[in-house]
Amino acid sequence: MVKFIHAADLHMDRSFEGLINLDKQVQEKLLEANLKVLSNIIEEAIINDVDFILFAGDSFHQNRPSLKMQKHFFDQMQRLNEKNIHLYMIFGNHDYYQKERYWFTFPENVHLFVSEKVETKETITKAGETIAISGFSYQHRWISNDKVVEFPLRNSVDYHVGIYHGEVGEEKNGNYAPFQLSKMQEKGYDYWALGHIHVPMTLNEKGTINYPGAPQGHTQKEQSSKSVLLVELMPGECQTKSLEVAEIYWETVTISLRQTQTTQDVLQIIGKHLNEEIPKVTLLDIKVTNYHHLNQEVIERVQSGELLEYLMEILVSRSSNLLIWRISIKNEEFTNRVPLNVSHALVEQIIESYHISEDFHQILSEIYNHSDAVRLLHDFPDYQERTLNRAREILKQDFIFEEENV
């Protein structure tokens, strides 16, 4: 058995977006959060006694990471070195590799893929198992071609792993190494460690092709970005487990103002939802509903930010880890639709992947393998396109996507 951590999209030097008028003490907490996330990943690697770690691109948000950020990164790599744990790292579209950007020499236990040409590194675990790891790095902001075709077929090793920073899609129709899932599966690898999509996602039934999601969400849209994957490979078997490593959490709560009349009533009912005894910093987005009966003065205090400013001052004075970053009036047009914490862009990307006939036929293999069904489908040459369009309609009808839910 081989055991490793799969992480991607740390974006360690990225700011937390959409937050304004924050207290200096709060700003300092946020600045330290990214550093602590990396420390948490290293701690999990040590606790779980992994064979190695994979970083699947965009470890840094900029391709020119600060001196302070680089020093922290190398200090954490030294912690791994002391435990004889190695790290294999590719560079993505944000931190695309240029050697002159780095002031420090990477430690010996850090193995870099620095070329846009796919290369393979081999290693032997402490238990004597042979591992091949294939990957490439960005040297520019964009790669428009499918890099999977350049990966070798599975080597004669105990386990072969691919590291890939990119998106599902048609070649030349994307800027981030668009790939076809079917081609990736044809390589015969035991595991594909993906990066670029910040939402955790498994792309195949065996669970061997995964986006772990970003380990730290930097915007309200990334509420599910808080983990890395602990992967255990055995012959013909793959098990994964999410390990939470985030330092900052984003949460959304909807509060009805039906029973309120005055500003004091509003403060009281919101106060009941504020749990100050929480271990990690939580950025709370409050959406209020059932407000139409309130007088205009109360509503204006919500809309102007006056209520938000007052509550923030109270929480900061109590040194609470809970921070309210927004209070807004929820558009009740979406009452009968279920909130879905993903963006339209991600949904479109997933649907786009099924425009590839091979993948579409694979999902509906039972239909396409049935002779009577195939004869019927011949009468509907646009069946695939009509099915995908209908899927879009159902999603729009039944769900609220994150950019709508404000």
Salt bridges, closest charged atoms under 4 A:
ASP9 OD1 - HIS11 NE2 3.63
ASP9 OD1 - HIS198 NE2 3.57
GLU17 OE2 - ARG14 NE 3.06
GLU32 OE2 - LYS68 NZ 3.74
GLU43 OE1 - ARG79 NH2 2.56
ASP49 OD1 - LYS126 NZ 3.43
ASP58 OD2 - HIS11 NE2 3.69
ASP58 OD2 - HIS165 NE2 3.25
ASP75 OD2 - LYS71 NZ 2.94
GLU116 OE2 - HIS140 ND1 2.85
GLU119 OE1 - LYS121 NZ 3.67
GLU150 OE1 - LYS147 NZ 2.94
ASP190 OD2 - ARG154 NH2 2.75
GLU222 OE2 - ARG14 NH1 3.40
GLU222 OE2 - HIS198 ND1 2.77
GLU244 OE2 - LYS226 NZ 3.90
GLU247 OE2 - LYS280 NZ 3.32
GLU276 OE2 - ARG318 NH1 2.52
ASP285 OD2 - LYS287 NZ 3.12
ASP285 OD2 - ARG326 NH2 2.85
GLU297 OE2 - ARG301 NH2 3.05
GLU306 OE1 - ARG301 NE 3.97
GLU332 OE1 - HIS292 NE2 3.57
GLU348 OE2 - ARG392 NE 2.92
GLU352 OE1 - HIS355 ND1 3.70
ASP372 OD1 - ARG375 NH2 2.04
ASP382 OD1 - ARG386 NH1 3.75
GLU385 OE1 - HIS355 NE2 3.29
GLU393 OE1 - ARG390 NH1 3.04
GLU404 OE1 - ARG337 NH2 3.05
GLU404 OE1 - HIS344 NE2 3.99
